[in-house]
Amino acid sequence: MSLDRLAAFDAEPEAGEVIDGELAVTDDVLVKAFALGPDATIDPHEHDGATNVFHVVRGEVTVQQDDTEEAIAAPGVVLNERGQAHGAHNHTDEVAVLTASLCPLPGQ
């Protein structure tokens, strides 16, 4: 068994498709992986009681925070503060992969 939890996430989404999977779930944190096919979107959303950190690990995504957008290439890290609207879009022709760490878990 590998300590690398991302290694088992081998998703290859089609254009417009997002595939996600949970990498770690504890009482303190949720870590998910997202694979975005070309032209795929994680719709903007908020977490009122938690901070969400994106780690771009493959390719490039355009991250939206409130009214700001910026292209982030791997390796890249984006801090999304509590209550801040955030999302991501893959404007490239290649698959992009990011992880999202949410903590603390809502309700904890």
C-alpha positions in Angstrom: 0.0 0.0 0.0 1.4 3.4 -1.0 1.3 6.4 1.3 0.5 8.5 -1.8 -3.3 8.8 -1.9 -3.3 10.7 -5.2 -1.5 7.8 -7.0 -4.7 5.7 -7.0 -6.8 8.5 -8.5 -6.3 7.9 -12.2 -9.4 9.5 -13.7 -9.3 10.6 -17.3 -12.5 12.6 -17.9 -13.9 13.4 -21.3 -14.4 17.0 -22.6 -16.8 18.9 -20.3 -16.6 16.2 -17.6 -15.5 16.5 -14.0 -14.6 13.3 -12.1 -13.9 13.6 -8.3 -12.9 11.3 -5.5 -12.2 11.4 -1.8 -8.6 11.0 -0.9 -8.8 11.5 2.8 -11.6 12.1 5.3 -11.0 12.7 9.0 -12.8 14.6 11.8 -10.6 17.6 10.8 -10.2 17.6 7.0 -11.7 16.4 3.7 -9.3 16.1 0.8 -10.8 15.5 -2.6 -9.3 15.2 -6.1 -10.9 16.6 -9.2 -10.0 15.8 -12.7 -11.4 18.3 -15.2 -11.6 17.4 -18.9 -11.2 20.1 -21.5 -13.8 22.8 -21.1 -15.0 21.3 -17.7 -16.1 23.5 -14.8 -16.3 23.3 -11.0 -19.1 25.8 -10.5 -18.5 28.7 -8.1 -19.6 27.9 -4.6 -18.9 28.9 -0.9 -18.0 27.2 2.3 -19.1 29.5 5.1 -17.5 27.6 7.9 -14.4 26.2 6.2 -11.3 27.2 4.3 -10.7 25.4 1.0 -7.2 25.1 -0.5 -6.7 24.1 -4.1 -3.5 22.3 -5.1 -3.1 22.2 -8.9 -1.1 19.0 -9.5 -1.5 18.5 -13.3 -2.2 20.9 -16.2 -3.7 24.3 -15.8 -7.0 25.6 -14.5 -8.5 29.0 -14.3 -9.5 29.7 -10.7 -12.4 32.1 -10.0 -12.5 33.8 -6.6 -15.4 36.2 -6.3 -14.9 38.5 -9.3 -11.3 37.6 -10.0 -10.0 34.9 -12.4 -6.4 33.7 -12.8 -4.8 30.8 -14.7 -2.9 28.6 -12.3 -0.5 25.9 -13.7 0.8 22.9 -11.8 2.3 23.0 -9.3 0.2 25.8 -7.9 -1.7 26.5 -4.6 -4.7 28.7 -4.2 -6.2 29.7 -0.8 -10.0 30.1 -0.7 -10.9 31.8 2.5 -14.1 31.0 4.5 -17.2 32.3 2.8 -15.3 33.3 -0.4 -16.9 32.2 -3.7 -14.6 30.0 -5.7 -14.6 27.6 -8.6 -12.4 26.4 -11.5 -12.5 25.9 -15.3 -10.3 24.0 -17.6 -9.8 26.2 -20.7 -7.1 23.9 -22.2 -7.2 20.9 -24.4 -5.6 18.6 -21.8 -6.9 17.1 -18.6 -6.2 19.1 -15.4 -6.1 17.7 -11.9 -6.4 19.5 -8.6 -7.0 18.6 -5.0 -9.1 20.5 -2.6 -8.5 20.4 1.1 -11.5 21.6 3.2 -11.0 22.3 6.9 -12.4 22.3 9.3 -15.2 20.1 8.2 -18.5 21.9 8.4 -20.2 21.0 11.7 -16.9 20.1 13.5 
